Amino acid sequence: MVNIDDETAWEDNKLDFWFCDCKTKPLNMYFVDGEYRKTLTDFWKSYNRFPLKVVHTLVNEIKDLDDKEKVYNFRIESINSINELNEMLDNIGWKLGEEKFFITNSTSGIEFKVIEEQTLKGKEQAQYPVFNLNRGETLTDTTLHGRAFVLGTNDVNLKTKEKLKKLLI
C-alpha cells in the first residue's frame, strides 16, 4: 500500500527535503510512503522521464562506512532507462538505507555545499547536494531506509496528489 501526503499534512504546511536542498522551492512537494525500493522504482518507471541523474555517496561496500571521505562525499551517475536504474539498485540498493540517495531528471548542474554534520564521533564536514529544478523537472530524496521518499516537482503533470497516485497504481 502506498500513502501520499502533500504539504498540508505537515506542521505549518512545510514539507522539506531531508538531506538536500533546491535553489528554489519546487511548486509541489509530496511525502510518498510505500514498499522498500519498489515504490521508488515504480514511480520512475511510470513517470518515464529519462535520462536521470542518481546522486549517492562514494560508499561501495558496507566496510566503506568507516571511511569518512566515502561517507560524506557524493558521486553523480547517469541512468538512461528503468532497466539501468534497477541494475544499479541490484548492486547498491542497500544504500537506500543511508538516506543519502537522490534521483532527478534535472538538466541543470548539481552543486554541493559543505556543512557540518553532528555524528556520534563529533562534527564532520559533509557535502550537501543542492539541486536546481527547472520547469517539468522532479527530484526524489529517499528516506526511512528506502521505504519512502520526498518528491519535489515543477511538473504540472504532478500538480495534485491524485495525479501522483495514478502514476503509482
N, C-alpha and C positions, 0 to 999 in steps of 0.2 A: 504494500500500500504506500502511496506517495502522498505526503502532506505538503501543501504550498501555503506559505504565509507571505502576505505583502507587508509593506511598511506600517500599515495601520495596526498590526499585531504587536508592534514594538513600542516601548516607552517613548513618548514624545515623537512617535512616528519616525523614529530614527533607526533604520537598519543599516549596518555598515559592514564593510569587508573586515575579515579577522586579521590577516597578516599581509595586506597590500593596500594600495590606495589608487584612486583615479584622480587625474588632474582636475577634472570637473565631474561633479556628481552625475551618475547615469540618470536618465529620465525615469527608469523603472528599476526597482530592486525587489528581489524575492528571496525567501529562505526556503529551500527545497529539501525535504527530509524523506528518505526512502531506503532503498537497499544498498548495501556496500557495493560500490563500483557500478552496479547495473543502472541505477538511476542516472548517474553522471553520463555513462556511455549511451544510454537510451536518449538522453536529451541531445547530445551532439550528433547522434545518428539521425534523429528526426529533424533537427534544426538544419543539418546538412549545409553548413557554410564553411567550406574548406578553401584554402589551407588554414590550418590552425597553428598557433604558437603554444607550446607547452613549456611552462616555466616551473622548474623544480630544483631542489638542492643538488649539490655535487655528490651527494651520498649515493654510492652504487650498491654497497652491501651493508648488512647490519653492523659489521665491525667498523665501518666508516663513521658510525655515530659518535665515536670518540675523537674524531678529527675535526677540530674547530673550523678549519678552512673549508671543509666539505659541508659541514652542517650549516654554516652561516653565510654561504655564498651560493649563487644560483647559476644555472645554465638555461639556455633557450633552445628548444628543438622545434623544427617544423614538421607538421603532420599533414599529409595530403589526402587522407581517406580514413574512414572509420576502421578499416582493417589495420592501418598503421597505428591508430590510437589503441586498438585492442591488443596489438602485438606489443606495444610499449608497456601497456598495463600488465600484460602477462609477465614481462621481465621485471618491471619495477613498481607494479601496482601496490605493493606493500607500503610504498612511500606515501600513499594517500593518508596513512595514519600519522604522518609527520605534520599534517595540516599546513603544509607549505607547498601546495601543488595547484597551479593555476593554468587554466586553458582559456584562450581568447582567439577571436577571429580578427582582432585589430590589425590594421595595416600600418599603424604608427609604431615608431620605435618604443622600446620599453626602457625606462630609466630606473636607476637604483639609487636610493639614498642610504646612508649609513645611519643606523640607530643603535642605541644601547639597549640590549635586552637583558632583563634580570633572569639569571639561571640559579640553580642550586649552588653552583661554584662561584657565584658573584656576577658582576656585569660583564657582558660580552658584546663586542661590536658585531653587528649583523647587517647584511644587506636587506633592504626593504623595497620590493618592486613597486613602481609607480606606472600605471597604465594610462594611456590616452585613448578613450573610446570615441570614435567619430560616429556619424550618423550610420545606423544599421549595424553597429558592432556590439559585441557581447563579451562578457568575462564571467568565468566561474572560479570561485575561491573555495576549494574543498575543505570541509570542516567535519567535526565529530568522527574522526578516524575513518574518513572516506564514505561515510553513510549519508552525508548531507553536503550541500553546497550553497553558498551565497551567490546569487546571479544578479549581475548588474547589466543593464542593456539600454542602448539607444535605438533599438529596432522597434519600429511601430507595430510590427507583426507580433510582438510580445508585450503589447501595451496593457493587457489585463491578465489577471491570474487565470481566467478561464481559457484564454488563448494558449498560455503556457501549459496548462493541464492537458489540453488537446494534443500537444506535442508528446507528452509523457504517457498517454494512454494508448 
